[in-house]
Amino acid sequence: MFLLIFVLFAISLIVFYMARGALPPEYSLAPYITPRMTDVQKLQLAQSLGVAAASCPSYQAFSSHDPQCVAPLWGQYVVWLGLVAQGNWGYSQLPGLAGTARTWDVFTGRFPFTAQLAIGASIVTFVIAFPMGIISATQNNKLPDHASRIAALVGYSLPIYWFGYMLQIVFVLYLAVGGKGLFQGSGALATECAICFSSPGSINTFTGMPILDSVLSGNLPYFWDSFLSTVLPIIALSLATLSSLTRIVRSSMMEALRQDYVLLARSKGLRERVVVYRHALRNAMLPAITVSGVIFSTLLGGVVLTETVFAYPGIGQAIVSASLVVDINFLELYVLVIASILVITNLCVDMIYAVLDPRIRY
Amino acid sequence: MTETEEVPVKALTGRRAELKHAYTLYKQNPVVVAGSIIAVGSVVLALLSNVIVNPNIWQVEQLGLRLCWNNPAFSWPVTNVFDCPGATYPLGTDSWGRDLLQMIILALPLDMEISLTIVVSATLIGVALGSFAAYVGGKVDEAILRVTDIFFALPALVLAIVVMTILGRTIMNLTIAVLIPWWPIYVRLIRSQVLSEKERPYVEALRSTGASPIRILFLHILPNTIYPVIVQMTLDIGNVILTFSALMFLGFSPNPLLPELGNLVTEGISYVFTAPWLIVFPGLTILIVVLGFNLLGDGVRDVLDPRLRR
């Protein structure tokens, strides 16, 4: 728990100092300005936000980087912490929004889509990697082993974005599924594609994730469309993590099968299936669970690329747009959320590991 | 003739025997040999690229040759493929009329160079900090561990994007942006190795003869703990190329004309269904190069695995 707080504070401090220290002061003020403010109002806002010093004479002096006019960074950080604690992350600077939507709303509107992709990819990864790794280990050095090892290596070396485009090319050009408009948003917010195939009516929003909400609202065509639109991104996203998890399951299963207790179990006359699943697998799962924290990290990084390729309206796509226009608040929010997700995941993994392995007691 | 006196046969011992054994293991594994051929081949191609291809050709736009394909060996299921006038372009041309094959060959040295820079720098920083932390122990060790925890809380790509947002778009900034998330891996790796090596009897013996800590660390401990680092370095050359080209793909490159593999894919985004070769071939090159280094790294790990040694 202290680790989480320490990491969050450290990251927010580092990103804040880097961003506001390296960029001109107007960038710090931009998220809080509404379009029709006068210069006097902007200066008052800057002073109330702690970005401009109280003694600053005019907005022109502030934006011309007069050093006496810009408040010290630690003071800005304290004020920013206060604003954030109240939930005020300013207005989003993303292209197409023109400062009309709050950063927090944009983020929470997009987050469920990314969560949908990440959860789907995790499920695919774990469901496919474990059987493949076990088969690979039990049929060591025979054809299934070699095939899955080479497939895992190829999957591990793929550029995700290339694979995403290859999937689109194969499906649209060769299998003739859908037309040219499919999967191809132009990258601007308005034409992003979470339902790419049809216009199947509307749904009530329960969780924000179209796949779940459509099932809960009983709108099955919507569910089918959103499912089809999510399948290819999930395949592209999960291939790399699938490959690394398969390799780890394989090597830890092989390690477990070499142990003496497996020899004893076999000599007792137990069926091979019982030996593998009841005895060896339990011990082999531990390294695989340890590495699932890293896998989740890779997934969250790959989400950025996958959403850009498939024009999927999640936060990965938004962070790329935000970095083009340097929306500092969105950047901070994104970084803090991702960091807390990863730290919490690692904590959960450690706890699960402690429960499963009786040798470890804190 | 007849056998005369016994000729003493010099047996291979020590380091030479190990290397010979390692080479035998290496030769027995066809996949690893393939990987090392690919890896070495791409390095050689990168070094020779300025000789094979005119290095200034990426700045020349020939709009009359845009987006054409006239390689008879393969045809795309795309309507209106423009046939290139004049010479045959084996991989087609891109949206500025430049030959794609030449662009890919030109892109290799840039990718290799940046990847090697990043991997070597990350290793140096990581090994220095990690071995220092492990050997000294105590508060310093804790502090360095906490710092690496901060860097592990974010995925590498996300951290690189954040750094690139704040710095400008130059090659140097891209190198720094990918280096920053990469060095903590080496700190953790070398730290765990040195921690276990530190307890060995020979270290205590060295300390009792009065050897200075730096001498013990660099001359004795590090050479014994360096093998996992070498494996990780080889694997990381490929992974850094992946991350770096992903950054370029997302739009952080200084010049859209720059011959770099991720950049070449970015050009092809607008033409996914009209000129698919723009995306297929640069990405395929990345795949092959990274695959080569991953295979090589796996092979190095298998060969250097202490459990397989005699």
Interface residues (C-beta under 8 A of the other chain):
Chain A: L3 F6 V7 A10 I11 I14 V15 M18 A19 A22 L23 I150 L153 V154 Y156 S157 L158 P159 I160 Y161 W162 F163 Y165 M166 Q168 I169 V172 L173 Y174 K180 Q184 S297 T298 L300 G301 G302 V304 L305 T308 I319 V320 A322 S323 L324 V326 L331 Y334 V335 I338 A339 L342 V343
Chain B: V31 W76 P77 V78 R146 D149 I150 F152 A153 L154 P155 A156 L157 V158 I161 V162 V163 M164 T165 I166 L167 G238 L242 S245 A246 F249 L250 G251 F252 G262 V265 G268 I269 V272 F273 P276 I279 V280 P282 G283 L284 I286 L287 V290 L291 N294 L295 D298
